[in-house]
Amino acid sequence: MKIAYIVNHLGQTGVNHVVLDLIKQMQHHSHDCRLFYFEDNTEPIAFPCATEKTSPAEGKIDFNAYDVVHTHGLKANLYVLRHKPRHGKARCVATLHCYVFQDFADLYGRIKGFLLGLIFLLSVLRHDKIVALSKDAVAYYSRWLSRRKLCDAYNTRDIDKSEDLTPDERKEILTFKGDDTLIGMNCVLILRKGIDVMLKAMRLLPDTYKLYIVGTGKEEALFKSMVDKDLAPRIHFAGARPRAHRYLSLYDIYALPSRSEGFPLALLEAADYGKRVVCSALPVVKECFTDDELITFPMPSETALAAAIQTAMTRPELCTNIKKRFDRDYSPESFYRRYMTIYGCNEYGE
């Protein structure tokens, strides 16, 4: 099967890591992949297939040369809307990585977010299949899009756990951790990720709990301003780090207090590492994991978050249970089989 993937750029984003996992699995199973993009990026992902820059305005991609054209993001979706031939060979698939109106309002403001959300919905009207990241997301989008075209596909993470921290990285985190319980967060530093609630929860936890945050973002200064001199010895902002999943091996617990998520890749990474996980009670989390596999709490309650963290530390079985669930339902092979069904491969049915 020949597959063309289209993204906006090749940078280090959650969407692009999903595309990376897709391409790795497709090529592992001997499919021919090519990745098209529109904009350059200073820190591109090293995709394991041919990549080609193209223009959104010029219809240079030959849809008849591919069995599947799979788009990710607004600009990529609009490319298909504009350039898909009336009687083309390729099956056109779009994956929707967010809850559009909620997430676009957070990114762009209420009015601009609403208008861009309408354009986003229009952008997938000519696609043959529209993929949402959970059954809850399918129900969300079915208010505006064809239920016949909509389907769900859970994400995976295909990461190399043999990669380790450098000696300097390991020394830094272990020096900070000492003999205390280390809570980890690997995320973009924006309000949607709930870092403000996590910092408030730290004031309610015993002094033996510390927080290590890997990532940068536009609200970083705001979060740092919340850390006073009393809290500072227990909070470490590590900044941007390559392959942040490498830090999971040293976390005692992973916190994901997000206000909204499509399907959090960091949660899947923590599950693959067999970590205790505390998450906000988002619909996608409640759909995909049970109370025997992780601990949830109601956002934006820092009191509930602090209590959930302490509860998780008393339940070592969470580590085994969440790893088993990842291997059973969210493994790279499960991910591959689901997308092959969506692509219309008869071997996997449709």
C-alpha positions as CSV (number, residue, x, y, z in Angstrom):
1,M,0.0,0.0,0.0
2,K,1.2,3.5,-0.9
3,I,0.4,6.1,1.7
4,A,0.8,9.9,1.6
5,Y,0.8,11.7,4.9
6,I,0.3,15.5,5.0
7,V,1.1,17.8,8.0
8,N,1.8,21.5,8.5
9,H,5.4,21.1,9.5
10,L,7.9,18.5,10.9
11,G,8.3,20.0,14.3
12,Q,8.1,18.4,17.8
13,T,4.4,18.3,18.4
14,G,2.0,15.7,19.8
15,V,0.3,15.5,16.4
16,N,3.5,14.8,14.6
17,H,4.5,12.1,17.1
18,V,1.3,10.3,16.3
19,V,2.2,10.6,12.6
20,L,5.7,9.3,13.4
21,D,4.2,6.3,15.2
22,L,1.9,5.7,12.2
23,I,4.7,5.8,9.7
24,K,7.0,3.6,11.8
25,Q,4.3,0.9,12.0
26,M,3.3,1.2,8.3
27,Q,6.9,0.8,7.2
28,H,7.5,-2.0,9.6
29,H,4.8,-3.8,7.8
30,S,6.3,-3.0,4.4
31,H,4.0,-0.2,3.3
32,D,5.4,2.7,1.2
33,C,5.1,6.0,3.0
34,R,5.8,9.6,2.0
35,L,5.3,12.7,4.2
36,F,4.4,16.1,2.7
37,Y,4.7,19.3,4.7
38,F,4.1,23.0,4.2
39,E,6.4,24.9,6.6
40,D,10.0,24.6,7.7
41,N,10.9,24.0,11.4
42,T,14.1,24.6,13.3
43,E,13.9,21.3,15.2
44,P,12.2,18.7,12.9
45,I,11.5,15.2,13.8
46,A,13.6,12.6,11.9
47,F,10.8,10.8,10.1
48,P,11.9,7.4,8.8
49,C,10.5,8.0,5.3
50,A,10.9,10.4,2.4
51,T,9.7,13.9,3.2
52,E,8.8,16.6,0.7
53,K,7.9,20.2,1.1
54,T,4.9,21.4,-0.9
55,S,2.7,24.4,-1.1
56,P,-0.9,24.5,0.2
57,A,-1.9,26.6,-2.9
58,E,-0.4,24.2,-5.5
59,G,-2.0,20.8,-6.0
60,K,1.3,19.0,-6.7
61,I,0.5,15.8,-4.8
62,D,-0.8,13.2,-7.2
63,F,-3.7,11.6,-5.4
64,N,-3.9,8.8,-8.0
65,A,-0.3,7.8,-7.1
66,Y,-1.4,6.7,-3.6
67,D,-3.9,4.3,-2.1
68,V,-4.4,6.5,1.0
69,V,-3.9,10.3,1.6
70,H,-3.9,10.9,5.4
71,T,-4.1,14.4,6.7
72,H,-3.4,15.8,10.2
73,G,-4.3,19.4,11.1
74,L,-6.3,22.2,9.6
75,K,-4.0,23.2,6.7
76,A,-3.5,19.6,5.7
77,N,-7.3,19.0,5.7
78,L,-7.8,22.2,3.6
79,Y,-5.4,20.8,1.1
80,V,-7.6,17.8,0.4
81,L,-10.7,20.0,0.4
82,R,-9.1,22.2,-2.3
83,H,-7.2,19.7,-4.4
84,K,-8.8,16.3,-4.1
85,P,-9.8,15.2,-7.6
86,R,-13.5,14.4,-8.2
87,H,-12.7,10.8,-9.2
88,G,-9.4,10.1,-7.5
89,K,-8.0,6.7,-6.6
90,A,-6.8,7.6,-3.1
91,R,-8.9,7.1,0.0
92,C,-8.7,10.4,2.0
93,V,-8.5,10.1,5.8
94,A,-8.3,12.9,8.4
95,T,-7.4,12.4,12.0
96,L,-8.9,15.0,14.4
97,H,-6.5,15.3,17.3
98,C,-8.6,17.7,19.5
99,Y,-12.0,18.8,20.7
100,V,-12.1,21.6,18.2
101,F,-14.2,24.4,19.8
102,Q,-12.8,23.9,23.3
103,D,-9.2,23.6,22.3
104,F,-9.3,26.4,19.6
105,A,-10.9,28.8,22.2
106,D,-8.0,28.1,24.5
107,L,-5.4,28.7,21.7
108,Y,-7.0,31.6,19.8
109,G,-9.6,33.2,22.1
110,R,-13.4,32.6,22.0
111,I,-14.3,34.5,18.8
112,K,-11.4,33.6,16.7
113,G,-11.4,30.0,18.0
114,F,-15.1,29.6,17.1
115,L,-14.5,30.9,13.5
116,L,-11.5,28.7,13.0
117,G,-13.5,25.8,14.5
118,L,-16.1,26.2,11.8
119,I,-13.4,26.2,9.1
120,F,-11.9,23.1,10.7
121,L,-15.2,21.3,10.4
122,L,-15.7,22.4,6.8
123,S,-12.1,21.3,6.0
124,V,-13.0,17.5,6.3
125,L,-16.1,17.5,4.2
126,R,-14.5,15.8,1.2
127,H,-12.6,13.2,3.2
128,D,-13.8,9.6,3.0
129,K,-13.0,8.7,6.6
130,I,-12.7,11.0,9.7
131,V,-10.9,9.6,12.7
132,A,-11.5,10.8,16.2
133,L,-9.3,9.6,19.1
134,S,-11.9,8.1,21.3
135,K,-15.6,7.1,21.3
136,D,-16.3,10.2,23.3
137,A,-14.7,12.3,20.6
138,V,-16.8,10.5,17.9
139,A,-19.9,11.5,19.8
140,Y,-18.6,15.1,20.1
141,Y,-18.0,15.4,16.3
142,S,-21.2,13.6,15.3
143,R,-23.1,16.7,16.2
144,W,-21.6,18.3,13.0
145,L,-20.1,15.7,10.8
146,S,-21.4,12.6,9.0
147,R,-21.7,9.7,11.5
148,R,-21.1,7.3,8.5
149,K,-17.7,8.8,7.9
150,L,-16.6,9.0,11.6
151,C,-14.7,6.3,13.4
152,D,-12.4,6.0,16.4
153,A,-8.8,5.0,16.7
154,Y,-6.8,5.1,20.0
155,N,-3.3,6.4,19.9
156,T,-0.2,4.5,20.8
157,R,3.4,5.3,21.7
158,D,6.2,3.4,19.9
159,I,9.2,4.6,22.0
160,D,12.7,3.1,22.5
161,K,12.9,2.5,26.3
162,S,16.5,1.5,26.0
163,E,17.4,5.2,25.5
164,D,18.7,6.5,28.8
165,L,19.4,9.8,30.3
166,T,22.9,11.2,29.9
167,P,25.1,11.1,33.0
168,D,24.6,14.9,33.6
169,E,20.8,14.6,33.1
170,R,20.7,11.6,35.6
171,K,22.8,13.5,38.1
172,E,20.6,16.6,37.9
173,I,17.3,14.8,38.5
174,L,18.7,12.4,41.2
175,T,20.3,15.3,43.1
176,F,16.9,17.1,43.1
177,K,15.0,14.0,44.1
178,G,17.1,12.9,46.9
179,D,15.1,10.4,49.1
180,D,11.8,12.0,48.4
181,T,8.8,11.0,46.3
182,L,9.1,12.5,42.8
183,I,6.1,13.6,40.8
184,G,6.8,14.1,37.1
185,M,5.1,16.1,34.3
186,N,6.3,16.1,30.6
187,C,4.2,18.7,28.8
188,V,3.9,22.0,27.1
189,L,3.6,24.8,29.7
190,I,0.1,26.1,29.0
191,L,-2.9,26.5,31.2
192,R,-4.7,23.7,29.5
193,K,-2.2,21.2,31.0
194,G,-3.3,22.2,34.6
195,I,0.2,23.0,35.8
196,D,-1.3,25.8,38.0
197,V,-3.5,23.3,39.8
198,M,-0.5,20.9,40.3
199,L,1.5,23.7,41.8
200,K,-1.4,24.5,44.2
201,A,-1.6,20.8,45.1
202,M,2.1,20.8,46.0
203,R,1.4,23.2,48.9
204,L,-1.1,20.6,50.3
205,L,1.3,17.6,50.0
206,P,4.0,16.8,52.6
207,D,7.4,18.2,52.1
208,T,8.7,14.8,51.0
209,Y,6.9,15.2,47.7
210,K,8.8,17.0,44.9
211,L,7.7,18.0,41.3
212,Y,9.9,17.8,38.2
213,I,8.5,19.4,35.1
214,V,10.0,18.9,31.6
215,G,8.9,21.3,28.9
216,T,8.5,24.9,27.9
217,G,5.5,27.0,26.8
218,K,3.9,30.4,26.6
219,E,2.7,30.3,30.3
220,E,6.0,29.3,31.7
221,A,6.6,32.7,33.4
222,L,3.2,32.6,35.0
223,F,3.8,29.2,36.5
224,K,7.2,30.1,37.8
225,S,5.7,33.2,39.4
226,M,3.5,30.9,41.5
227,V,6.5,29.3,43.1
228,D,7.5,31.3,46.2
229,K,10.7,30.7,48.3
230,D,9.0,28.1,50.5
231,L,7.9,26.0,47.6
232,A,11.0,26.6,45.4
233,P,13.1,23.7,46.9
234,R,10.4,21.2,45.9
235,I,9.8,22.4,42.3
236,H,12.2,22.0,39.3
237,F,11.5,23.4,35.9
238,A,13.9,21.4,33.7
239,G,13.0,23.2,30.4
240,A,12.8,21.5,27.0
241,R,14.5,18.1,26.9
242,P,14.8,15.8,23.9
243,R,12.8,12.5,24.2
244,A,11.3,13.5,27.5
245,H,10.0,9.9,28.0
246,R,13.5,9.0,29.2
247,Y,12.7,10.7,32.5
248,L,9.8,8.4,33.3
249,S,12.1,5.7,34.7
250,L,12.9,8.0,37.6
251,Y,9.4,9.4,38.4
252,D,7.6,7.7,41.3
253,I,4.3,9.0,39.9
254,Y,3.1,10.7,36.8
255,A,0.6,13.6,37.0
256,L,-1.7,14.7,34.2
257,P,-4.1,17.3,35.5
258,S,-5.2,18.6,32.1
259,R,-8.3,20.6,31.5
260,S,-8.7,19.0,28.0
261,E,-7.0,16.3,25.9
262,G,-7.7,14.5,22.7
263,F,-5.8,11.4,23.7
264,P,-2.8,12.2,25.8
265,L,0.5,10.7,24.5
266,A,2.2,11.3,27.8
267,L,-0.4,9.1,29.5
268,L,0.4,6.3,27.1
269,E,4.1,6.7,27.7
270,A,3.6,6.5,31.5
271,A,1.4,3.4,31.0
272,D,4.1,1.7,28.8
273,Y,6.7,2.4,31.6
274,G,4.3,1.0,34.2
275,K,4.1,4.1,36.3
276,R,1.6,5.2,38.9
277,V,-0.6,7.8,37.1
278,V,-3.0,10.4,38.5
279,C,-5.2,12.1,35.8
280,S,-8.0,14.6,35.7
281,A,-11.3,12.8,35.1
282,L,-11.5,13.6,31.4
283,P,-14.0,11.6,29.3
284,V,-11.2,10.0,27.2
285,V,-9.3,8.9,30.4
286,K,-12.5,7.4,32.0
287,E,-13.2,5.6,28.6
288,C,-9.8,4.1,28.2
289,F,-8.6,3.2,31.7
290,T,-10.3,1.9,34.8
291,D,-9.9,2.8,38.5
292,D,-7.7,-0.3,38.9
293,E,-5.2,1.1,36.5
294,L,-4.9,4.8,37.4
295,I,-6.4,7.4,39.8
296,T,-8.6,10.2,38.6
297,F,-9.7,13.4,40.3
298,P,-12.2,16.2,39.4
299,M,-10.5,19.3,37.9
300,P,-9.7,22.0,39.0
301,S,-9.6,20.8,42.6
302,E,-6.0,20.9,44.0
303,T,-7.3,19.3,47.2
304,A,-8.6,16.3,45.2
305,L,-5.4,16.1,43.2
306,A,-3.2,16.1,46.3
307,A,-5.4,13.3,47.8
308,A,-5.3,11.3,44.6
309,I,-1.5,11.5,44.5
310,Q,-1.2,10.2,48.1
311,T,-3.7,7.4,47.3
312,A,-1.8,6.4,44.3
313,M,1.4,6.0,46.3
314,T,-0.4,3.4,48.5
315,R,-1.4,1.2,45.5
316,P,1.6,-0.5,43.9
317,E,-0.7,-2.7,41.8
318,L,-1.6,0.3,39.6
319,C,1.9,-0.1,38.0
320,T,1.3,-3.6,36.8
321,N,-2.3,-3.0,35.8
322,I,-1.7,0.0,33.6
323,K,1.2,-1.7,31.8
324,K,-1.0,-4.7,31.1
325,R,-3.7,-2.5,29.7
326,F,-1.3,-0.7,27.5
327,D,0.1,-3.9,26.1
328,R,-3.4,-5.3,25.5
329,D,-5.2,-2.3,23.9
330,Y,-2.8,0.5,23.1
331,S,0.2,-1.3,21.7
332,P,1.8,-0.2,18.4
333,E,0.4,-3.4,16.8
334,S,-3.2,-2.7,17.9
335,F,-2.7,0.9,16.5
336,Y,-1.5,-0.5,13.2
337,R,-4.4,-3.0,12.8
338,R,-7.0,-0.3,13.6
339,Y,-5.6,2.1,11.0
340,M,-5.4,-0.7,8.4
341,T,-9.1,-1.2,8.9
342,I,-9.7,2.5,8.4
343,Y,-7.5,2.5,5.3
344,G,-9.8,-0.2,3.9
345,C,-7.5,-3.1,3.9
346,N,-9.6,-6.2,3.3
347,E,-7.3,-8.4,5.5
348,Y,-8.5,-6.5,8.6
349,G,-12.1,-5.9,7.5
350,E,-14.0,-2.6,7.5
